[in-house]
Amino acid sequence: DTKKEQDKITADIRGELIQQGKLGSENIQVTKLTLKNIELINPAHYQVGNAVKFNRESKKFSNQRIYKVLSVDHQNQKLTLGDRFGNRIKLPLNRHLQKLIIKAE
């Protein structure tokens, strides 16, 4: 029942299905996102690599995109977020409190 055992079983089944020609050999990687229970305005609760999704649309942030935490400025309580297009946006933690924080697992 451990994660390692589940991954091994999945890999074994996948390998057998590929050998039988029932499954293509191309792999895709999927990132599972889960809610991270944190105090939103505390920079110590953020780590580089965390993902941020906003509940509401704003001028700076789309609620349809997921942003990655690129850096955490503890002194000024700001995050630098990046999107999939390479844009970098500063996020003051005392604003945009409608955000939903999620992390890549």
Buried (B, 14 or more C-beta within 10 A) or exposed (E): EEEEEEEEEEEEEEEEEEEEEEEEEEEEEEEEBEEBEEEBEEBEBBEEEBBBBBEEEEEEBEEEBBBBBBEBBEEEBBBBBBBEEEEEEEBEBEEBEEBBBBBEE
